[in-house]
Amino acid sequence: MQDRISVTLGNRSKTAKVDFKLVHTSSRISTFQNPADKTINQGVILKVVTTNICDFDHDVVRGR
């Protein structure tokens, strides 16, 4: 049976732990604030089109 990830409000990511296992983590939603200490209620979220992972990152996950 496949593990399910619960949906929560926040930013989701995968984190490599010391035992070389990937763990799903969640962090709070970011807030915006301008230099005049006024809260900004609107913001822009950009869509990531492509990303890159280097060979070293693969080795860390595989435990090499």
PDB file as gemmi writes it, atoms N, CA and C in Angstrom:
CRYST1    1.000    1.000    1.000  90.00  90.00  90.00 P 1                      
ATOM      1  N   MET A   1       0.841  -1.178   0.000  1.00  0.00           N  
ATOM      2  CA  MET A   1       0.000   0.000   0.000  1.00  0.00           C  
ATOM      3  C   MET A   1       0.886   1.241   0.000  1.00  0.00           C  
ATOM      4  N   GLN A   2       0.521   2.205  -0.792  1.00  0.00           N  
ATOM      5  CA  GLN A   2       1.337   3.405  -0.939  1.00  0.00           C  
ATOM      6  C   GLN A   2       1.033   4.394   0.183  1.00  0.00           C  
ATOM      7  N   ASP A   3       2.082   5.004   0.763  1.00  0.00           N  
ATOM      8  CA  ASP A   3       1.886   6.017   1.797  1.00  0.00           C  
ATOM      9  C   ASP A   3       1.241   7.248   1.187  1.00  0.00           C  
ATOM     10  N   ARG A   4       0.373   7.889   1.944  1.00  0.00           N  
ATOM     11  CA  ARG A   4      -0.281   9.097   1.468  1.00  0.00           C  
ATOM     12  C   ARG A   4       0.224  10.286   2.261  1.00  0.00           C  
ATOM     13  N   ILE A   5       0.344  11.408   1.582  1.00  0.00           N  
ATOM     14  CA  ILE A   5       0.779  12.645   2.226  1.00  0.00           C  
ATOM     15  C   ILE A   5      -0.467  13.469   2.502  1.00  0.00           C  
ATOM     16  N   SER A   6      -0.648  13.892   3.747  1.00  0.00           N  
ATOM     17  CA  SER A   6      -1.808  14.715   4.056  1.00  0.00           C  
ATOM     18  C   SER A   6      -1.609  16.114   3.483  1.00  0.00           C  
ATOM     19  N   VAL A   7      -2.699  16.701   3.029  1.00  0.00           N  
ATOM     20  CA  VAL A   7      -2.641  18.036   2.438  1.00  0.00           C  
ATOM     21  C   VAL A   7      -2.816  19.051   3.552  1.00  0.00           C  
ATOM     22  N   THR A   8      -1.839  19.936   3.689  1.00  0.00           N  
ATOM     23  CA  THR A   8      -1.909  20.989   4.696  1.00  0.00           C  
ATOM     24  C   THR A   8      -1.587  22.315   4.045  1.00  0.00           C  
ATOM     25  N   LEU A   9      -2.010  23.386   4.690  1.00  0.00           N  
ATOM     26  CA  LEU A   9      -1.646  24.702   4.194  1.00  0.00           C  
ATOM     27  C   LEU A   9      -0.184  24.937   4.514  1.00  0.00           C  
ATOM     28  N   GLY A  10       0.588  25.241   3.524  1.00  0.00           N  
ATOM     29  CA  GLY A  10       2.006  25.466   3.731  1.00  0.00           C  
ATOM     30  C   GLY A  10       2.790  25.080   2.501  1.00  0.00           C  
ATOM     31  N   ASN A  11       4.079  25.203   2.600  1.00  0.00           N  
ATOM     32  CA  ASN A  11       4.976  24.847   1.506  1.00  0.00           C  
ATOM     33  C   ASN A  11       5.483  23.437   1.754  1.00  0.00           C  
ATOM     34  N   ARG A  12       5.376  22.564   0.756  1.00  0.00           N  
ATOM     35  CA  ARG A  12       5.825  21.184   0.900  1.00  0.00           C  
ATOM     36  C   ARG A  12       7.169  21.003   0.206  1.00  0.00           C  
ATOM     37  N   SER A  13       8.016  20.171   0.783  1.00  0.00           N  
ATOM     38  CA  SER A  13       9.316  19.906   0.184  1.00  0.00           C  
ATOM     39  C   SER A  13       9.788  18.524   0.617  1.00  0.00           C  
ATOM     40  N   LYS A  14      10.837  18.048  -0.031  1.00  0.00           N  
ATOM     41  CA  LYS A  14      11.481  16.802   0.365  1.00  0.00           C  
ATOM     42  C   LYS A  14      12.834  17.154   0.950  1.00  0.00           C  
ATOM     43  N   THR A  15      13.174  16.537   2.068  1.00  0.00           N  
ATOM     44  CA  THR A  15      14.419  16.820   2.758  1.00  0.00           C  
ATOM     45  C   THR A  15      15.208  15.530   2.915  1.00  0.00           C  
ATOM     46  N   ALA A  16      16.494  15.559   2.588  1.00  0.00           N  
ATOM     47  CA  ALA A  16      17.357  14.394   2.780  1.00  0.00           C  
ATOM     48  C   ALA A  16      17.855  14.397   4.221  1.00  0.00           C  
ATOM     49  N   LYS A  17      17.580  13.334   4.948  1.00  0.00           N  
ATOM     50  CA  LYS A  17      17.985  13.221   6.343  1.00  0.00           C  
ATOM     51  C   LYS A  17      19.329  12.496   6.444  1.00  0.00           C  
ATOM     52  N   VAL A  18      19.851  12.399   7.655  1.00  0.00           N  
ATOM     53  CA  VAL A  18      21.165  11.805   7.891  1.00  0.00           C  
ATOM     54  C   VAL A  18      21.208  10.345   7.444  1.00  0.00           C  
ATOM     55  N   ASP A  19      20.114   9.622   7.602  1.00  0.00           N  
ATOM     56  CA  ASP A  19      20.098   8.207   7.222  1.00  0.00           C  
ATOM     57  C   ASP A  19      19.799   8.017   5.733  1.00  0.00           C  
ATOM     58  N   PHE A  20      19.958   9.086   4.934  1.00  0.00           N  
ATOM     59  CA  PHE A  20      19.825   9.062   3.477  1.00  0.00           C  
ATOM     60  C   PHE A  20      18.416   8.697   3.008  1.00  0.00           C  
ATOM     61  N   LYS A  21      17.431   9.042   3.789  1.00  0.00           N  
ATOM     62  CA  LYS A  21      16.046   8.836   3.386  1.00  0.00           C  
ATOM     63  C   LYS A  21      15.400  10.196   3.161  1.00  0.00           C  
ATOM     64  N   LEU A  22      14.559  10.263   2.141  1.00  0.00           N  
ATOM     65  CA  LEU A  22      13.852  11.503   1.861  1.00  0.00           C  
ATOM     66  C   LEU A  22      12.601  11.578   2.726  1.00  0.00           C  
ATOM     67  N   VAL A  23      12.399  12.724   3.340  1.00  0.00           N  
ATOM     68  CA  VAL A  23      11.255  12.933   4.215  1.00  0.00           C  
ATOM     69  C   VAL A  23      10.470  14.126   3.699  1.00  0.00           C  
ATOM     70  N   HIS A  24       9.149  13.994   3.626  1.00  0.00           N  
ATOM     71  CA  HIS A  24       8.302  15.112   3.230  1.00  0.00           C  
ATOM     72  C   HIS A  24       8.156  16.053   4.424  1.00  0.00           C  
ATOM     73  N   THR A  25       8.442  17.321   4.200  1.00  0.00           N  
ATOM     74  CA  THR A  25       8.313  18.309   5.259  1.00  0.00           C  
ATOM     75  C   THR A  25       7.372  19.410   4.809  1.00  0.00           C  
ATOM     76  N   SER A  26       6.863  20.153   5.755  1.00  0.00           N  
ATOM     77  CA  SER A  26       5.963  21.254   5.457  1.00  0.00           C  
ATOM     78  C   SER A  26       6.400  22.459   6.276  1.00  0.00           C  
ATOM     79  N   SER A  27       6.354  23.618   5.670  1.00  0.00           N  
ATOM     80  CA  SER A  27       6.677  24.851   6.382  1.00  0.00           C  
ATOM     81  C   SER A  27       5.523  25.822   6.217  1.00  0.00           C  
ATOM     82  N   ARG A  28       5.495  26.818   7.060  1.00  0.00           N  
ATOM     83  CA  ARG A  28       4.373  27.757   7.023  1.00  0.00           C  
ATOM     84  C   ARG A  28       4.389  28.567   5.736  1.00  0.00           C  
ATOM     85  N   ILE A  29       3.244  29.104   5.385  1.00  0.00           N  
ATOM     86  CA  ILE A  29       3.128  29.930   4.193  1.00  0.00           C  
ATOM     87  C   ILE A  29       3.842  31.251   4.441  1.00  0.00           C  
ATOM     88  N   SER A  30       4.634  31.685   3.493  1.00  0.00           N  
ATOM     89  CA  SER A  30       5.395  32.925   3.631  1.00  0.00           C  
ATOM     90  C   SER A  30       4.469  34.130   3.643  1.00  0.00           C  
ATOM     91  N   THR A  31       4.892  35.159   4.352  1.00  0.00           N  
ATOM     92  CA  THR A  31       4.151  36.415   4.367  1.00  0.00           C  
ATOM     93  C   THR A  31       5.033  37.504   3.785  1.00  0.00           C  
ATOM     94  N   PHE A  32       4.411  38.517   3.243  1.00  0.00           N  
ATOM     95  CA  PHE A  32       5.129  39.629   2.644  1.00  0.00           C  
ATOM     96  C   PHE A  32       5.025  40.842   3.557  1.00  0.00           C  
ATOM     97  N   GLN A  33       6.098  41.615   3.645  1.00  0.00           N  
ATOM     98  CA  GLN A  33       6.072  42.837   4.437  1.00  0.00           C  
ATOM     99  C   GLN A  33       6.990  43.847   3.764  1.00  0.00           C  
ATOM    100  N   ASN A  34       6.491  45.069   3.589  1.00  0.00           N  
ATOM    101  CA  ASN A  34       7.306  46.084   2.929  1.00  0.00           C  
ATOM    102  C   ASN A  34       8.173  46.820   3.945  1.00  0.00           C  
ATOM    103  N   PRO A  35       9.136  47.632   3.510  1.00  0.00           N  
ATOM    104  CA  PRO A  35      10.048  48.318   4.431  1.00  0.00           C  
ATOM    105  C   PRO A  35       9.357  49.258   5.414  1.00  0.00           C  
ATOM    106  N   ALA A  36       8.146  49.723   5.117  1.00  0.00           N  
ATOM    107  CA  ALA A  36       7.423  50.622   6.026  1.00  0.00           C  
ATOM    108  C   ALA A  36       6.634  49.835   7.070  1.00  0.00           C  
ATOM    109  N   ASP A  37       6.926  48.552   7.235  1.00  0.00           N  
ATOM    110  CA  ASP A  37       6.265  47.665   8.201  1.00  0.00           C  
ATOM    111  C   ASP A  37       4.768  47.535   7.977  1.00  0.00           C  
ATOM    112  N   LYS A  38       4.339  47.622   6.738  1.00  0.00           N  
ATOM    113  CA  LYS A  38       2.938  47.387   6.400  1.00  0.00           C  
ATOM    114  C   LYS A  38       2.831  45.994   5.784  1.00  0.00           C  
ATOM    115  N   THR A  39       1.826  45.253   6.196  1.00  0.00           N  
ATOM    116  CA  THR A  39       1.624  43.919   5.651  1.00  0.00           C  
ATOM    117  C   THR A  39       1.079  44.019   4.235  1.00  0.00           C  
ATOM    118  N   ILE A  40       1.590  43.196   3.359  1.00  0.00           N  
ATOM    119  CA  ILE A  40       1.133  43.153   1.975  1.00  0.00           C  
ATOM    120  C   ILE A  40       0.228  41.929   1.841  1.00  0.00           C  
ATOM    121  N   ASN A  41      -1.018  42.136   1.440  1.00  0.00           N  
ATOM    122  CA  ASN A  41      -1.983  41.040   1.360  1.00  0.00           C  
ATOM    123  C   ASN A  41      -1.955  40.308   0.033  1.00  0.00           C  
ATOM    124  N   GLN A  42      -1.239  40.827  -0.933  1.00  0.00           N  
ATOM    125  CA  GLN A  42      -1.176  40.193  -2.240  1.00  0.00           C  
ATOM    126  C   GLN A  42       0.276  39.975  -2.621  1.00  0.00           C  
ATOM    127  N   GLY A  43       0.517  38.947  -3.392  1.00  0.00           N  
ATOM    128  CA  GLY A  43       1.867  38.668  -3.855  1.00  0.00           C  
ATOM    129  C   GLY A  43       1.817  37.857  -5.127  1.00  0.00           C  
ATOM    130  N   VAL A  44       2.961  37.594  -5.672  1.00  0.00           N  
ATOM    131  CA  VAL A  44       3.062  36.832  -6.911  1.00  0.00           C  
ATOM    132  C   VAL A  44       3.796  35.534  -6.616  1.00  0.00           C  
ATOM    133  N   ILE A  45       3.232  34.431  -7.053  1.00  0.00           N  
ATOM    134  CA  ILE A  45       3.890  33.132  -6.942  1.00  0.00           C  
ATOM    135  C   ILE A  45       4.257  32.703  -8.349  1.00  0.00           C  
ATOM    136  N   LEU A  46       5.530  32.452  -8.570  1.00  0.00           N  
ATOM    137  CA  LEU A  46       6.010  32.061  -9.890  1.00  0.00           C  
ATOM    138  C   LEU A  46       5.986  30.548 -10.031  1.00  0.00           C  
ATOM    139  N   LYS A  47       5.650  30.083 -11.205  1.00  0.00           N  
ATOM    140  CA  LYS A  47       5.640  28.651 -11.483  1.00  0.00           C  
ATOM    141  C   LYS A  47       7.042  28.218 -11.912  1.00  0.00           C  
ATOM    142  N   VAL A  48       7.573  27.197 -11.267  1.00  0.00           N  
ATOM    143  CA  VAL A  48       8.878  26.660 -11.634  1.00  0.00           C  
ATOM    144  C   VAL A  48       8.693  25.789 -12.872  1.00  0.00           C  
ATOM    145  N   VAL A  49       9.389  26.131 -13.943  1.00  0.00           N  
ATOM    146  CA  VAL A  49       9.254  25.398 -15.195  1.00  0.00           C  
ATOM    147  C   VAL A  49      10.258  24.258 -15.260  1.00  0.00           C  
ATOM    148  N   THR A  50      11.468  24.504 -14.801  1.00  0.00           N  
ATOM    149  CA  THR A  50      12.490  23.470 -14.829  1.00  0.00           C  
ATOM    150  C   THR A  50      13.445  23.681 -13.659  1.00  0.00           C  
ATOM    151  N   THR A  51      14.087  22.627 -13.253  1.00  0.00           N  
ATOM    152  CA  THR A  51      15.076  22.707 -12.186  1.00  0.00           C  
ATOM    153  C   THR A  51      16.180  21.693 -12.491  1.00  0.00           C  
ATOM    154  N   ASN A  52      17.246  21.730 -11.738  1.00  0.00           N  
ATOM    155  CA  ASN A  52      18.378  20.862 -12.000  1.00  0.00           C  
ATOM    156  C   ASN A  52      18.875  20.294 -10.679  1.00  0.00           C  
ATOM    157  N   ILE A  53      19.313  19.062 -10.696  1.00  0.00           N  
ATOM    158  CA  ILE A  53      19.917  18.443  -9.527  1.00  0.00           C  
ATOM    159  C   ILE A  53      21.271  17.885  -9.975  1.00  0.00           C  
ATOM    160  N   CYS A  54      22.284  18.112  -9.184  1.00  0.00           N  
ATOM    161  CA  CYS A  54      23.627  17.686  -9.589  1.00  0.00           C  
ATOM    162  C   CYS A  54      23.888  16.243  -9.140  1.00  0.00           C  
ATOM    163  N   ASP A  55      24.949  15.656  -9.660  1.00  0.00           N  
ATOM    164  CA  ASP A  55      25.298  14.272  -9.329  1.00  0.00           C  
ATOM    165  C   ASP A  55      25.592  14.097  -7.847  1.00  0.00           C  
ATOM    166  N   PHE A  56      26.161  15.119  -7.206  1.00  0.00           N  
ATOM    167  CA  PHE A  56      26.459  15.024  -5.785  1.00  0.00           C  
ATOM    168  C   PHE A  56      25.176  14.816  -4.980  1.00  0.00           C  
ATOM    169  N   ASP A  57      24.103  15.505  -5.360  1.00  0.00           N  
ATOM    170  CA  ASP A  57      22.828  15.336  -4.661  1.00  0.00           C  
ATOM    171  C   ASP A  57      22.319  13.908  -4.796  1.00  0.00           C  
ATOM    172  N   HIS A  58      22.463  13.314  -5.969  1.00  0.00           N  
ATOM    173  CA  HIS A  58      22.064  11.918  -6.163  1.00  0.00           C  
ATOM    174  C   HIS A  58      22.893  10.999  -5.272  1.00  0.00           C  
ATOM    175  N   ASP A  59      24.184  11.259  -5.159  1.00  0.00           N  
ATOM    176  CA  ASP A  59      25.058  10.429  -4.335  1.00  0.00           C  
ATOM    177  C   ASP A  59      24.681  10.521  -2.862  1.00  0.00           C  
ATOM    178  N   VAL A  60      24.303  11.706  -2.398  1.00  0.00           N  
ATOM    179  CA  VAL A  60      23.917  11.877  -0.995  1.00  0.00           C  
ATOM    180  C   VAL A  60      22.676  11.049  -0.696  1.00  0.00           C  
ATOM    181  N   VAL A  61      21.705  11.075  -1.586  1.00  0.00           N  
ATOM    182  CA  VAL A  61      20.473  10.319  -1.369  1.00  0.00           C  
ATOM    183  C   VAL A  61      20.742   8.824  -1.411  1.00  0.00           C  
ATOM    184  N   ARG A  62      21.645   8.387  -2.286  1.00  0.00           N  
ATOM    185  CA  ARG A  62      21.961   6.958  -2.406  1.00  0.00           C  
ATOM    186  C   ARG A  62      22.932   6.480  -1.327  1.00  0.00           C  
ATOM    187  N   GLY A  63      23.521   7.388  -0.563  1.00  0.00           N  
ATOM    188  CA  GLY A  63      24.421   6.999   0.514  1.00  0.00           C  
ATOM    189  C   GLY A  63      25.840   6.726   0.085  1.00  0.00           C  
ATOM    190  N   ARG A  64      26.279   7.345  -1.005  1.00  0.00           N  
ATOM    191  CA  ARG A  64      27.650   7.131  -1.474  1.00  0.00           C  
ATOM    192  C   ARG A  64      28.581   8.151  -0.895  1.00  0.00           C  
TER     193      ARG A  64                                                      
END                                                                             
